[in-house]
């Protein structure tokens, strides 16, 4: 029995800790090179990878960053979708997991950019055509916005995962027979909506990373 509404995000159970099981689930699902013939899931993965990589290529011309963002997209998407199954844990609903993905990647971009392209990184802090009177204020605003980027990446992912799962938990606690027929269609619609949200949030996370890397020459 849950002690509070947010205990639905508690990964512990009577049998084992589901934290690491859910975190390594993409490693068990994504490798598909052990099959003699390409499966439908492999063909679907290649199709998604082709479509997403074409869109990411418009944001960044760095091949290394393109490979990294594609890997992050698939990892987050699989983790989010696996969290929709009953009696499973969604690691991305915890800020510690989302921050551990956002901060190192943002820090990597900042260290690489400032060490190799210092002058051009300074140019990005001041938009073209800014009046002289507000130049110091614009530099402070751009610097602050740059610093909070990993926070916004992680909080956006965490908040979207928590919101839908809380609503599903609330509807799942309604067990009266006279309300089940009314709640069941809503739960099915919400499950479809959460499936879309899980994919969209992975796409948003990867797209924003590629956009951040586009500022680095």
C-alpha positions in Angstrom: 0.0 0.0 0.0 1.3 3.4 -1.0 2.1 5.8 1.9 1.7 8.8 -0.4 0.9 9.6 -4.0 4.6 10.1 -4.9 5.5 6.6 -3.6 4.4 5.3 -7.0 7.8 6.5 -8.2 9.6 4.5 -5.5 11.8 2.0 -7.4 12.1 -0.5 -4.5 10.0 -3.6 -4.3 9.9 -6.8 -2.2 11.9 -8.8 -4.7 14.6 -6.5 -6.0 15.6 -2.9 -6.8 14.2 -2.0 -10.2 16.6 1.0 -10.7 19.4 -0.8 -12.4 17.1 -3.3 -14.2 15.2 -0.4 -15.9 18.4 1.5 -16.6 20.1 -1.5 -18.4 16.9 -2.5 -20.3 17.9 -0.4 -23.4 21.1 -2.4 -23.5 19.1 -5.6 -23.7 16.6 -4.3 -26.3 18.7 -2.1 -28.6 21.4 -4.6 -29.8 19.9 -6.5 -32.7 23.0 -7.7 -34.6 22.8 -11.2 -33.2 19.9 -12.2 -35.5 20.6 -14.0 -38.8 17.8 -12.0 -40.5 16.6 -8.5 -39.8 13.5 -8.5 -37.7 10.6 -6.0 -38.0 11.7 -4.2 -34.9 15.2 -3.7 -36.4 13.6 -2.4 -39.6 11.4 0.0 -37.6 14.4 1.1 -35.6 16.4 1.8 -38.8 13.5 3.8 -40.3 13.1 5.9 -37.2 16.9 6.4 -37.1 16.9 7.6 -40.7 14.1 10.1 -40.2 15.5 11.5 -37.0 19.0 11.8 -38.3 17.8 13.7 -41.3 16.2 16.3 -39.0 19.2 16.4 -36.6 21.5 17.0 -39.5 19.8 20.4 -40.1 20.7 21.4 -36.5 24.3 20.2 -36.3 27.0 19.3 -38.8 29.1 17.5 -36.3 28.9 13.7 -37.1 30.1 12.9 -33.5 27.3 15.0 -32.0 24.8 13.4 -34.4 25.7 9.9 -33.3 25.5 11.0 -29.6 22.1 12.6 -29.9 20.7 9.6 -31.8 22.0 7.3 -29.0 20.5 9.6 -26.3 17.1 9.6 -28.2 16.8 5.9 -28.3 18.0 5.4 -24.7 15.5 7.9 -23.3 12.7 6.7 -25.5 13.1 3.0 -24.5 13.4 3.9 -20.9 10.3 6.0 -21.0 8.3 3.4 -22.9 9.5 0.6 -20.5 8.2 2.7 -17.6 4.7 2.4 -18.9 4.5 -1.3 -18.2 2.9 -2.4 -14.9 5.2 -2.9 -11.8 8.1 -1.1 -13.5 10.1 2.0 -12.6 10.7 5.0 -14.8 14.2 6.3 -14.1 13.7 9.5 -16.1 11.0 10.6 -13.6 13.8 11.3 -11.1 15.9 14.5 -11.5 19.1 12.6 -10.5 18.8 10.4 -13.7 17.9 13.2 -16.1 20.5 15.6 -14.6 23.2 12.9 -15.0 22.4 12.8 -18.7 22.0 16.6 -19.3 24.9 18.0 -17.3 27.8 16.0 -18.7 26.7 16.6 -22.3 26.2 20.3 -21.7 29.5 20.5 -19.9 31.3 18.6 -22.7 30.0 21.2 -25.2 31.0 24.1 -23.1 34.5 22.9 -22.4 35.1 22.0 -26.0 33.7 25.3 -27.3 35.5 27.6 -24.8 38.8 25.9 -25.1 38.9 25.8 -28.9 36.7 28.7 -30.0 36.9 31.3 -27.2 36.3 34.4 -29.3 33.3 32.9 -31.2 31.8 31.7 -27.9 32.0 35.3 -26.6 30.3 36.5 -29.8 27.3 34.2 -29.1 26.8 36.0 -25.8 25.9 39.3 -27.6 23.2 39.1 -30.3 23.8 41.0 -33.5 22.3 44.5 -33.5 22.0 44.9 -29.8 21.9 48.6 -28.7 25.0 49.8 -26.8 22.9 50.8 -23.8 21.7 47.3 -23.0 24.8 45.3 -24.1 25.8 44.5 -20.5 22.3 43.3 -19.6 22.1 41.1 -22.7 25.5 39.5 -21.8 24.2 38.7 -18.3 20.9 37.3 -19.7 22.6 35.2 -22.3 25.1 33.8 -19.7 22.3 33.0 -17.3 20.3 31.3 -20.0 23.4 29.2 -21.0 24.0 28.1 -17.5 20.4 26.9 -16.8 20.3 24.9 -20.0 21.0 21.5 -18.3 18.5 22.3 -15.6 15.8 23.1 -18.1 16.6 19.9 -20.1 16.3 17.7 -17.0 13.3 19.4 -15.4 11.3 19.3 -18.6 11.9 15.6 -19.0 11.2 14.8 -15.3 8.1 16.9 -15.0 6.5 15.4 -18.1 7.1 11.9 -16.9 5.8 12.6 -13.4 2.7 14.4 -14.5 1.3 11.6 -16.7 2.3 8.9 -14.3 0.6 10.6 -11.4 -2.6 11.0 -13.3 -2.5 7.3 -14.3 -1.9 6.4 -10.6 -4.9 8.4 -9.5 -7.2 6.8 -12.0 -5.8 3.4 -11.2 -6.8 3.7 -7.6 -10.5 4.0 -8.5 -11.9 0.5 -8.0 -15.6 1.0 -7.7 -17.6 -1.0 -10.2 -20.0 1.8 -11.0 -17.0 4.0 -12.0 -14.8 1.5 -13.8 -16.8 1.7 -17.1 -16.3 5.4 -17.1 -12.6 5.4 -16.0 -11.5 2.6 -18.3 -11.8 4.6 -21.6 -10.0 7.5 -20.0 -7.2 5.3 -18.9 -6.9 3.8 -22.4 -6.7 7.3 -23.9 -4.2 8.4 -21.3 -2.1 5.4 -22.0 -2.0 6.3 -25.7 -1.2 9.9 -24.8 1.6 8.9 -22.4 3.1 6.6 -25.2 3.3 9.7 -27.5 4.7 11.9 -24.7 7.5 9.3 -24.0 8.6 9.5 -27.6 8.2 13.2 -27.9 10.2 14.0 -24.8 13.1 11.9 -26.0 12.9 13.7 -29.3 12.9 17.1 -27.6 15.8 16.2 -25.4 17.9 15.1 -28.4 16.9 18.0 -30.6 17.8 20.6 -27.9 21.2 19.0 -27.5 21.8 19.2 -31.2 20.7 22.8 -31.2 23.1 23.6 -28.4 25.9 22.0 -30.3 25.1 24.2 -33.4 26.4 27.2 -31.6 29.9 25.7 -31.5 31.8 26.1 -34.8 
